[in-house]
Amino acid sequence: MVKRLMFEKPLGMRDTLPFFYRQKAKVRKQLSEEIIAHGYSFMDTPFLEYHETVGEVSATLDQQLFKLLDQQGHTLVLRPDMTAPIARVAASQLKNSEFPLRLAYDGPVFRAQQTEGGKPAQFEQVGTELIGDHSSFGDAEVIALLVDSLKKAGLDDFVITVGHIGYVKAFFSDLLEDDDETIDRLLEYLYRKNYVGFREAVKQLSIKHDKQQALLQLLSLRGGEEIFESSRSLARNQSCMQAVNDLKQLYRLLKQHGVERYIQFDLNLISHMDYYTGILFEGYAPNLGALLCNGGRYDALLPSFQLNASATGFAIHVERLVEALNESEDNDERIGIIVDDDSFQRGMEKAKEYRKNGYSVLLQHVDQIPDVQSFKQELANTEDMTEAGGGQDE
């Protein structure tokens, strides 16, 4: 009897088949090499964390957390991101280390999905955390490293959109006189990039016409460095001006890093992660209908773990990067050796010799091949080399 869910997977989970697995491994290696070359050290954290610590400070919505109980009755969560667990480690086991810390990670995170809408519940991230550097130099270092990492992986057509959460919040606070409910509603429209909904919501507000116009003009603050002047003229207070100055200083440093051609600015940029406090950014690639990478400054997170330190970092969605690269070739670089009873010993010796020299070798007895010619053809299509043993045709 076939069970109803025999071939099904939990909502949002995916199988990674060999070709895609190899592509992920290749991308993971390239990203890691670039990150290590910039002086970052990789680390890992448990898949399971306590809900009352990492779960509560994580920016992931509570309904998206995978929860379970341990034998002591504590509520655990599958880690929903890597930033909060690394903040926990930095504030405990690494608190006496020399700062700033340059840490990196590579691993899966888990976010529950309510419907099967194409969003994964498990996906892999490669990223960095620069902890203990509160300067624009730190922000520029992280963004430049993100650009260099994507390029090292083979992606050259992409854009990193940079914003400043301080500008938007200060702008709204001044115009809407700390009306938190309205501010949250408008922030949600910006986060969803629902600019039509934003405009309609602004038109329905009971505020003066000049304030309505100022809110609508906010949507135009997207583009290159030319937006600095218009954002200055639209700024309502000193906090807005400071945010613009931060962006200008950041852009000067990014030009020194030589990555400015990948940079755009968007002062409407909002993240769902509440702990961002300053510069934030998102990465996009053509023909990819979802976010490729994101990051920013999160100076309010580490104090949650009783460590008075600022931080910034980025995360790259590995599966989406593989999709953006769109490599159709299967680089399964194996050597295939077909043997029979007479050639089995000689085939094994050859396989060992190749493996010792770093090759991947497939050793297959001919009796277990239903169609030898088809098998050879498949090897020829996907592997570097085929070889026959003991009288089999090459």
BELRAWO-V566041 format. One record per helix or strand of 3 or more residues. SS is the DSSP state (H for helix, E for strand). FROM is the first residue (numbers start at 0). TO is the last residue. If there is no record, write none. Layout:
SS;FROM;TO, SS;FROM;TO
//
This chain:
H;17;36, E;47;49, H;50;56, H;61;63, E;66;68, E;74;77, H;82;90, E;100;109, E;121;130, H;135;151, E;157;163, H;164;174, H;179;190, H;194;202, H;208;219, H;226;233, H;237;256, H;259;261, E;262;265, E;278;284, E;292;296, H;301;304, E;310;316, H;317;324, E;333;338, H;343;355, E;359;364, H;365;367, H;371;381, E;384;387
//
